Amino acid sequence: MIDVLYFAWVRERIGLPRERIETSATTVAELVAELRAREERYEAAFADLSSLRVALDQELSSFDAPLAGVREIAFFPPMTGG
């Protein structure tokens, strides 16, 4: 089981701030593919991965990163400074 957190417009499109998922995915990209196949709202949220960032156990990561041992994954739009 892995905790998946959604922030900003990702959360708005999916309609949940977080969920616990059982997955057979071995990478972030595989998990995203599983999520996109679930429902249209997930497809909409993950349609353009270039507009998303991902963190594994609160550390920025990439979509090709392995999920082995990861307890939490977060998806969010890029942050801007100000």
Backbone as numpy.savetxt, mean C-alpha at the origin, in Angstrom:
# Nx Ny Nz CAx CAy CAz Cx Cy Cz
-0.24 -12.47 8.45 -1.08 -11.28 8.45 -0.19 -10.04 8.45
-0.67 -9.05 7.72 0.07 -7.80 7.63 -0.93 -6.65 7.78
-0.53 -5.63 8.53 -1.36 -4.44 8.68 -1.06 -3.51 7.52
-2.12 -3.08 6.83 -1.97 -2.17 5.70 -2.65 -0.86 6.07
-1.89 0.24 5.98 -2.40 1.56 6.32 -2.49 2.40 5.06
-3.55 3.20 4.98 -3.77 4.07 3.83 -3.88 5.51 4.32
-3.20 6.43 3.64 -3.21 7.83 4.06 -3.66 8.74 2.92
-4.20 9.90 3.30 -4.61 10.97 2.39 -5.61 10.46 1.36
-5.38 10.79 0.08 -6.37 10.41 -0.93 -6.43 8.91 -1.16
-5.40 8.17 -0.78 -5.45 6.71 -0.90 -6.55 6.18 0.03
-6.56 6.69 1.25 -7.59 6.31 2.23 -8.97 6.72 1.72
-9.08 7.89 1.14 -10.37 8.37 0.64 -10.90 7.47 -0.47
-10.04 7.05 -1.37 -10.49 6.19 -2.49 -10.87 4.80 -2.03
-10.11 4.26 -1.08 -10.39 2.91 -0.60 -11.51 2.91 0.44
-11.60 3.98 1.20 -12.67 4.09 2.19 -12.33 3.49 3.55
-11.06 3.18 3.75 -10.59 2.61 5.02 -9.27 3.25 5.42
-9.05 3.48 6.71 -7.74 3.98 7.12 -6.71 2.86 7.26
-7.20 1.65 7.54 -6.29 0.51 7.71 -7.08 -0.79 7.63
-6.38 -1.86 7.35 -6.98 -3.19 7.38 -5.88 -4.21 7.60
-6.28 -5.36 8.06 -5.35 -6.47 8.28 -5.60 -7.48 7.16
-4.52 -7.84 6.47 -4.65 -8.67 5.27 -3.79 -9.93 5.40
-4.36 -11.03 4.96 -3.58 -12.25 4.80 -3.21 -12.32 3.33
-1.93 -12.48 3.04 -1.47 -12.42 1.66 -0.41 -13.48 1.39
-0.33 -13.87 0.15 0.75 -14.76 -0.28 1.80 -13.97 -1.07
1.63 -12.66 -1.16 2.56 -11.81 -1.90 3.94 -11.85 -1.25
4.97 -11.81 -2.08 6.33 -11.79 -1.57 6.99 -10.43 -1.71
6.37 -9.53 -2.50 6.89 -8.17 -2.66 5.73 -7.18 -2.54
6.08 -5.92 -2.37 5.05 -4.88 -2.32 4.25 -4.87 -3.62
4.93 -4.98 -4.75 4.25 -4.96 -6.05 3.22 -6.09 -6.16
3.57 -7.27 -5.66 2.63 -8.40 -5.69 1.42 -8.12 -4.79
1.65 -7.50 -3.65 0.55 -7.14 -2.76 -0.37 -6.12 -3.44
0.22 -5.13 -4.08 -0.58 -4.14 -4.81 -1.41 -4.82 -5.89
-0.84 -5.78 -6.60 -1.60 -6.51 -7.63 -2.78 -7.26 -7.00
-2.56 -7.87 -5.85 -3.65 -8.56 -5.15 -4.75 -7.58 -4.75
-4.35 -6.43 -4.21 -5.32 -5.43 -3.79 -6.11 -4.89 -4.99
-5.41 -4.60 -6.08 -6.08 -4.05 -7.27 -7.12 -5.02 -7.82
-6.89 -6.31 -7.65 -7.81 -7.32 -8.17 -9.05 -7.46 -7.29
-9.01 -6.92 -6.08 -10.12 -7.06 -5.14 -11.40 -6.36 -5.62
-11.29 -5.05 -5.83 -12.46 -4.22 -6.13 -12.02 -3.00 -6.91
-12.99 -2.33 -7.50 -12.72 -1.13 -8.30 -12.07 -0.02 -7.46
-12.47 0.11 -6.20 -11.91 1.18 -5.37 -10.41 1.00 -5.15
-9.95 -0.24 -5.04 -8.51 -0.50 -4.91 -7.81 -0.23 -6.24
-8.44 -0.61 -7.32 -7.90 -0.35 -8.65 -7.68 1.15 -8.83
-8.66 1.95 -8.41 -8.56 3.40 -8.53 -7.43 3.95 -7.66
-7.30 3.43 -6.46 -6.27 3.92 -5.54 -4.86 3.60 -6.01
-4.69 2.45 -6.66 -3.36 2.01 -7.07 -3.14 2.10 -8.58
-3.94 2.90 -9.26 -3.85 3.01 -10.72 -2.51 3.58 -11.19
-1.95 4.52 -10.44 -0.70 5.18 -10.85 0.30 5.09 -9.70
1.13 4.07 -9.74 2.08 3.86 -8.64 3.13 4.96 -8.56
3.34 5.69 -9.64 4.32 6.78 -9.59 3.84 7.91 -8.68
2.56 7.93 -8.37 2.02 8.97 -7.48 1.87 8.46 -6.05
2.49 7.33 -5.74 2.42 6.75 -4.40 3.80 6.49 -3.83
3.86 6.52 -2.52 5.05 6.11 -1.78 4.63 4.96 -0.87
5.61 4.18 -0.46 5.32 3.04 0.42 6.36 3.01 1.54
5.89 2.63 2.72 6.79 2.44 3.86 6.53 1.07 4.45
7.61 0.37 4.75 7.53 -0.94 5.38 8.04 -0.79 6.80
7.19 -1.14 7.77 7.53 -0.97 9.18 8.11 0.43 9.44
7.45 1.44 8.88 7.72 2.86 9.06 9.04 3.33 8.46
9.54 2.60 7.45 10.73 3.04 6.72 10.40 3.08 5.24
10.73 4.22 4.59 10.45 4.34 3.16 11.09 3.19 2.41
10.37 2.71 1.42 10.83 1.55 0.68 10.42 1.68 -0.78
10.60 0.61 -1.53 10.22 0.60 -2.95 9.19 -0.50 -3.19
8.57 -0.43 -4.35 7.53 -1.40 -4.67 8.09 -2.79 -4.98
9.40 -2.89 -5.21 9.98 -4.22 -5.45 10.58 -4.81 -4.18
10.37 -4.15 -3.05 10.90 -4.62 -1.77 10.20 -5.90 -1.32
10.93 -6.81 -0.69 10.33 -8.04 -0.18 9.48 -7.78 1.06
8.48 -8.61 1.25 7.58 -8.48 2.40 7.94 -9.43 3.55
8.93 -10.25 3.38 9.30 -11.22 4.42 9.60 -10.50 5.73
8.88 -10.88 6.79 9.09 -10.30 8.10 8.44 -8.95 8.34
7.82 -8.38 7.34 7.19 -7.06 7.48 5.87 -7.22 8.22
5.64 -6.33 9.19 4.39 -6.36 9.95 3.42 -5.28 9.52
3.96 -4.18 8.98 3.10 -3.05 8.61 3.57 -2.43 7.30
2.61 -2.14 6.44 2.91 -1.46 5.19 1.97 -0.27 5.07
2.51 0.86 4.66 1.71 2.09 4.54 1.85 2.64 3.14
0.72 3.08 2.59 0.68 3.70 1.27 0.24 5.15 1.43
0.94 6.07 0.77 0.62 7.50 0.90 1.17 8.26 -0.30
0.61 9.45 -0.56 1.14 10.27 -1.65 2.48 10.87 -1.24
3.26 11.33 -2.21 4.55 11.98 -1.87 4.32 13.19 -0.98
5.23 13.41 -0.08 5.14 14.56 0.82 5.92 15.72 0.20
5.45 16.92 0.46 6.17 18.09 -0.02 6.59 18.92 1.17
7.70 19.55 1.04 8.19 20.40 2.12 7.56 21.79 2.04
7.73 22.54 3.11 7.15 23.88 3.04 7.54 24.76 4.16
